[in-house]
Amino acid sequence: MREIKFRAWQDEEKIMFEPEHINCYQMARHSKWPERQFRDLMQYTGLKDKNGKEIYEGDYVKCRVKNKDDWHEGQIKFNRSSWVVFKYTKGHCFMRRTSAYREYEIIGNIHENPELIK
C-alpha cells in the first residue's frame, strides 16, 4: 500500500512546503490555510529516486528504461489511472508509464526549475 501525501508550492514566497508542514484535514475541507496561498498541490507517487528522495507529481526526472541502458527525461504526471513520464518535444508528445523504468533521478520540478519544460 502506498502512502498518500502531498507537498505544496507557495507562490508569494516561492517556497515548497513538504508533507510534514501540510495539514491534510484543512486541505480536505477547502479552508484557508493560515496566511498562505498555495498554488499547486503535488501528490507523492510512491516512488523514490536513486538517492532515496521521494518523487512527486511535477518533478522532472532522468530515468533508465528497464532491460536497457537508455535514459529518458521528462515530467512526472498522472494520466488515466497511472503515473507517467511526460515530455513534449518538437510537436510530439512522449508518455510512458513509470513502471517501464528501473531507476530515477530527480533533476528539478515545475516550480523551481521552469526552464526544464523545454
C-alpha positions as CSV (number, residue, x, y, z in Angstrom):
1,M,0.0,0.0,0.0
2,R,1.3,3.4,-1.0
3,E,1.5,6.3,1.4
4,I,-0.8,9.2,0.4
5,K,0.8,12.6,0.9
6,F,1.2,15.9,-0.8
7,R,3.6,18.8,-1.0
8,A,2.5,22.4,-1.9
9,W,4.0,25.3,-3.8
10,Q,3.5,28.7,-2.1
11,D,3.6,31.3,-4.9
12,E,4.2,34.6,-3.0
13,E,7.3,33.4,-1.1
14,K,8.4,30.9,-3.8
15,I,8.7,28.1,-1.2
16,M,8.0,24.4,-1.5
17,F,6.2,23.0,1.6
18,E,6.9,19.4,2.3
19,P,4.3,17.0,3.6
20,E,5.1,17.4,7.3
21,H,4.1,21.1,7.0
22,I,0.7,20.5,5.4
23,N,-2.5,19.9,7.3
24,C,-4.5,17.4,5.2
25,Y,-7.6,17.9,7.3
26,Q,-7.7,21.6,6.4
27,M,-6.9,20.7,2.7
28,A,-9.9,18.3,2.6
29,R,-12.3,20.9,4.0
30,H,-11.1,23.6,1.5
31,S,-10.5,26.0,4.3
32,K,-7.9,28.8,4.0
33,W,-4.5,27.9,5.3
34,P,-3.1,30.5,7.7
35,E,-2.0,33.5,5.6
36,R,-0.6,31.3,2.8
37,Q,-1.9,30.9,-0.7
38,F,-0.8,27.6,-2.2
39,R,-1.0,27.5,-6.0
40,D,-0.3,23.8,-6.6
41,L,-0.6,20.6,-4.7
42,M,1.6,17.7,-5.9
43,Q,0.9,14.1,-4.9
44,Y,3.6,11.6,-3.9
45,T,3.9,8.9,-6.5
46,G,5.1,6.2,-4.1
47,L,8.5,6.1,-6.0
48,K,11.9,7.2,-4.8
49,D,14.9,8.2,-6.9
50,K,18.4,6.6,-6.7
51,N,19.3,9.0,-3.8
52,G,16.3,8.0,-1.8
53,K,14.4,11.2,-2.5
54,E,10.6,11.0,-2.8
55,I,9.2,11.6,-6.3
56,Y,6.2,13.9,-6.6
57,E,3.9,14.9,-9.4
58,G,5.5,17.8,-11.2
59,D,9.1,16.6,-10.7
60,Y,11.4,16.4,-13.6
61,V,13.4,13.2,-13.7
62,K,16.0,11.3,-15.7
63,C,15.0,7.7,-15.8
64,R,16.6,4.5,-17.1
65,V,14.5,2.1,-19.1
66,K,14.1,-1.5,-17.8
67,N,16.4,-4.0,-19.5
68,K,18.3,-1.2,-21.4
69,D,20.8,1.5,-20.7
70,D,18.6,4.1,-22.4
71,W,17.8,7.2,-20.4
72,H,14.8,9.5,-20.8
73,E,13.9,12.8,-19.2
74,G,10.5,14.1,-18.5
75,Q,7.9,15.4,-16.1
76,I,6.0,13.1,-13.7
77,K,2.3,13.4,-14.3
78,F,-0.9,11.4,-13.5
79,N,-2.7,10.2,-16.6
80,R,-5.5,7.6,-17.0
81,S,-5.0,6.0,-13.6
82,S,-1.2,5.7,-13.6
83,W,1.9,7.8,-13.2
84,V,3.7,8.6,-16.4
85,V,6.9,10.3,-17.5
86,F,5.8,13.0,-20.0
87,K,7.8,15.1,-22.5
88,Y,6.6,17.3,-25.2
89,T,9.3,17.8,-27.9
90,K,9.2,19.3,-31.4
91,G,5.4,19.0,-31.6
92,H,5.3,15.4,-30.4
93,C,4.1,14.1,-27.0
94,F,6.0,11.2,-25.4
95,M,4.4,9.4,-22.5
96,R,5.5,6.2,-20.8
97,R,4.3,4.6,-17.5
98,T,6.7,4.8,-14.6
99,S,6.6,1.0,-14.4
100,A,8.7,0.9,-17.6
101,Y,11.7,2.4,-15.8
102,R,14.1,0.9,-13.3
103,E,16.0,3.9,-12.0
104,Y,15.1,7.6,-11.5
105,E,17.0,10.7,-10.6
106,I,15.2,14.0,-9.8
107,I,16.6,16.9,-11.7
108,G,14.1,19.6,-10.7
109,N,10.4,20.5,-10.5
110,I,7.9,22.6,-12.4
111,H,8.0,25.5,-9.9
112,E,11.7,25.8,-9.0
113,N,13.1,24.9,-12.4
114,P,10.6,26.0,-15.1
115,E,13.4,26.1,-17.7
116,L,13.3,22.3,-17.8
117,I,10.0,22.4,-19.6
118,K,11.8,23.0,-22.9
